[in-house]
């Protein structure tokens, strides 16, 4: 049978990488202008161009050439220029579950506006792909994925291994998600440049095609062969029609076609053999030697991951649910502003960006973008919360009482110690001369206060000494209103605040004057506890963690380990010739920062002496482009000290202690981890991933040679045996390793390197992360595994705070305590709550982290009738409605709530 060579012209466009964004954009504009000119030429046989699967590139182009929008739209409608389905080509593991969904939602939305969508899950250079991708793609109506990594080893400068021993014998395979969803997977077995720069000259073409045809046929399962005519930032090959004509004359047994993914996949599906290899779950290059997985991008420039986690949490766990609650209360859902915030954030999500594996200029720009998103999100949340609080009936407040509304934007009931700075009294500049106000407030004696709930029950609280500070209001109907206020921080335990709901408390003045503020800082033994756990600290800062209900104890947790790193932004490579240095048996200095009924904070400080850098050999190896695997550099003999200051916090209601490390890093070429030796002997462990709590092996496959066996995580890593488990939840710390000898969870908190590490030498001194660095995590002890014990709920809620709003006493349409959505969803993991993009239905998403099916119900109690239905990640309206829903094992379920207003 005659074989068909499908030649797809493209250019994989990293928006920022070895050049900063604007310099890459300059070359992209040049590419687009040439492409438009090529399509416009009369008698032109240039048929098709694939625009790298990401619609953000069109925004980048139209920002400079808005006059070309219509011609580009015509090319898309004519299926000459192929766009989508993504907004950006994101890193799959380092962006959140909902960020992956928004990326697909926005990319498809924007593609449809231009007239046509390329319906292929395009992951050309993604550094591994999460196991639930087939389920997400199928829910989006996409049944085919194309990817370059995850199955076969890809090394320096994108060189592809010739080894036949990998997961699939063919470049085509069935890729199956944990829930059973499957798509056709197409591996770029010879990379996405196997048809790059095709010669039109007959002699050169013969040399070219003899090799390229042989290599493609080696892995192809059909007579439909794929040739990707492009590469990274590849200029347009205008001579493709002539090159195809030459190839056709040289190889009459082949049909050479300037093709598209639409045409190629249609022909491929008709020709597929009955049976293909089934690849299940994550694509992470586990059947390789382990030196080219790029997994250590998870710890490159950790500050970026921390920023990203903050911004993602702000948008998806606070802003969207809060706006949805306001919508259910009769407000307007500001979807355009939310979409703008998401787009702004996702411009930091391409793999070379969020992975921290670009030149320093790129990552400086990213920090500004994160700061921008944070500013937008914070004012959005503040305004949405104030607007919602303004609709709550707080007229039941006792005389002089200050209403405090506690809002829970998560999908689980939540309780925690909250702290709010409250304006006890404020005087506007319009009421008194501004110079007199601070003196008046300072001299005025305030009463004592007590806190009550809506039922009038007194709630234990702590009120700190008040201070006088400047402030201002920005009313909707008048000019800004400056004031001075007498303010104090109030802390209390907000118990059982309902999911998607709120509770109202009142801070009430008493007749007697305020007494002295209780002293928080105090000396004491190196033990702390609350109603759930007890911690006994040893002299070196390690601690024994005991579950008070079971009496079980983990011993000597929390060792810091420093190791030399002579790798790069992509990969860790341990320096030669020196054992890791740890804080084991290094005395720590302890002091209590706070001891109160609500909160205990204990600080302990280590001074650790480590080499100041790598030795001189590393600079030579970098300049000579010695691959990281082959490097022989060790650590310097010159030493320096780093101070590790750790604050452990244990509050009332916390299921486990929280830790914050602060350090002034003045060393280079090293990695710092915190170790949790559990003593558990297991073969597998679990980690949070994209819509999945994935089970991974503790030891690698037989092909693995790299001594390091690190992994990605989203929010936590966990290890357990049949009786006992330990979970470490984190705030933007996305790399861990399991050391199987003693069941240790090793969490990376800092990695300092100085070069990009691909296809050339690009120094990145700022990747050394010199200066003040922080890291935060929480340690959770539980029975059995993280799912069966429900410890995943606590881990997911870590760093998603309750919102506390001070409001006035006023009438309103909402009751003082309320839950917007009633649900019975035991065992399910909540993911998001928002209003649909194309209609006014409320969309709430959960996923089942367990293999067994779960039943659950959800409803919206309101005067207006709501009907629920089972939707998809694209928020499509369906007739699949029920009072009770069955969620299959590992299924992602989105419920829509349709209403009449």
Secondary structure, 3 states (H helix, E strand, C coil): CCEEEEEEEECECCCCCCCCHHHHHHHHHHHHHHHHHHHHCCCCCCCCEECCCECHHHHHHHCCCHHHHHHHHHHHHCCCEECCCECCCECCCCCCHHHHHHHHHHHHHHHHHHCCCCCCEEECCCCCECCCHHHHHHHCCCCEEEECCCCCCECHHHCECCCCCCCCCCCEEEEECCCCCEEEEEECCCCCCCCCCCCCCHHHHHHHHHHHHHHHHHHCCCCEEEEEECCECCCCCCCHHHHHHHHHHHCCCEEEEECCHHHHHHHHHHHCCCCCCEEECCECCCCCCCCCCCHHHHHCCHHHHHHHHHHHHHHHHHHHHHHHHHHHCCCCCCHHHHHHHHHHHHCCCEHHHHCCCCCHHHHHHHHHHHHHHHHHHHHHHHHHHHHHHCCECCCCCCCCCEEEEEEECCCCCEEEEEEEEEEEEEEECCCCCHHHHHHHHHHCCCEEEEEECCCCCEECEEECCCEEEEEEECCCCCCCEEEEEEEEEEEEEEEEECCCEEEEEEEEEEEEECCCCCCCCCCCCCEEECCCEEEEECCCCCEEEEECCCCCEEEEECEEEEEEECCCCCCCCECECCCCEECCCCCCEEEEEEECCCEEEEEEEEEEEEECCECCHHHHHHHCCCCHHHCCCEECCCEEEEEEEEEEEEECCCCCCEEEEEEEECCCCEEEEEEEECCCCCCEEEEEECCEEEEEECCCCCCCCCCCCEEECCCEEEEECCCEEEEEEECCCCEEEEECCCCEEEEEEEEECCECCCCCCCECHHHHCCEEEEEEEEEEEEECCCCCCCHHHHHHHCCCCCEEEEECCCCCCECCCEECCEEECCCEEEEEEEECCCCCCEEEEEEECCCCCEEEEEECCCCCCEEEEEECCCCCCCCCCCCCEEECCCCEEEEEEEECC
